[in-house]
């Protein structure tokens, strides 16, 4: 992503959502990897639940991004 090093205040809403999705997915993957290495079943289950929660966050952000794209498309159509 071209915005990885840009300060948050210099980013568009789309850039912020894309960065947030990537961050959530990165943490999700971290928890998933940790779960595969956990020797304790309880710890493994906690890590799996945490990874599922992060996936939920990414899904919510992706829906917001889709809504933003729809709104932009609608606005562009009205400008034509």
Phi and psi in degrees as a GROMACS rama.xvg file:
@    title "Ramachandran Plot"
@    xaxis  label "Phi"
@    yaxis  label "Psi"
@TYPE xy
-70.4505  -13.799  UNK-2
-98.4516  8.34595  UNK-3
-54.6506  -36.9523  UNK-4
-103.542  -0.449469  UNK-5
-74.4432  141.755  UNK-6
-64.8615  146.42  UNK-7
-53.176  -40.1942  UNK-8
-68.3403  -14.2173  UNK-9
-94.8022  2.8814  UNK-10
-98.729  150.544  UNK-11
-77.6492  168.078  UNK-12
-59.6731  -41.5579  UNK-13
-60.201  -45.77  UNK-14
-60.6425  -42.1818  UNK-15
-63.3393  -45.4647  UNK-16
-63.2441  -42.7494  UNK-17
-63.281  -40.8598  UNK-18
-66.6349  -41.5907  UNK-19
-64.4041  -39.6628  UNK-20
-61.4071  -47.0898  UNK-21
-60.6761  -40.9145  UNK-22
-63.0946  -46.8535  UNK-23
-61.315  -42.1931  UNK-24
-67.7386  -34.2201  UNK-25
-64.8701  -43.0173  UNK-26
-68.0563  -39.6589  UNK-27
-55.6348  -47.4245  UNK-28
-64.2102  -37.0471  UNK-29
-60.0163  -48.7694  UNK-30
-62.8002  -39.3742  UNK-31
-63.3334  -43.9325  UNK-32
-63.4333  -42.7312  UNK-33
-62.8758  -37.7894  UNK-34
-63.2269  -36.0736  UNK-35
-69.8571  -20.8813  UNK-36
-99.3163  -10.6943  UNK-37
-68.3062  130.234  UNK-38
-85.994  -17.5794  UNK-39
-102.277  128.326  UNK-40
-61.5381  -39.0486  UNK-41
-64.5289  -45.6464  UNK-42
-62.0249  -41.7537  UNK-43
-59.6328  -44.2929  UNK-44
-64.625  -39.5777  UNK-45
-61.6758  -45.3543  UNK-46
-65.2589  -37.372  UNK-47
-64.9673  -43.5471  UNK-48
-62.1433  -41.1833  UNK-49
-62.8683  -40.9456  UNK-50
-64.7141  -38.1167  UNK-51
-66.2059  -37.0537  UNK-52
-63.8452  -43.3777  UNK-53
-63.7304  -37.7405  UNK-54
-62.7387  -40.0931  UNK-55
-60.7663  -40.7739  UNK-56
-62.1954  -45.8709  UNK-57
-62.0278  -40.4041  UNK-58
-63.19  -42.5392  UNK-59
-62.5961  -45.0795  UNK-60
-64.0786  -38.5375  UNK-61
-64.5392  -38.1739  UNK-62
-63.0403  -41.1406  UNK-63
-62.3448  -41.1875  UNK-64
-64.6709  -41.5492  UNK-65
-61.1943  -42.024  UNK-66
-63.0981  -40.379  UNK-67
-61.5721  -45.2958  UNK-68
-62.4761  -40.6738  UNK-69
-62.334  -45.4182  UNK-70
-61.7388  -42.9966  UNK-71
-62.8932  -40.8449  UNK-72
-64.2399  -41.554  UNK-73
-63.5778  -44.762  UNK-74
-64.2526  -38.6395  UNK-75
-66.3058  -37.4061  UNK-76
-66.3826  -33.7217  UNK-77
-74.1052  -26.2364  UNK-78
-77.6113  -19.4814  UNK-79
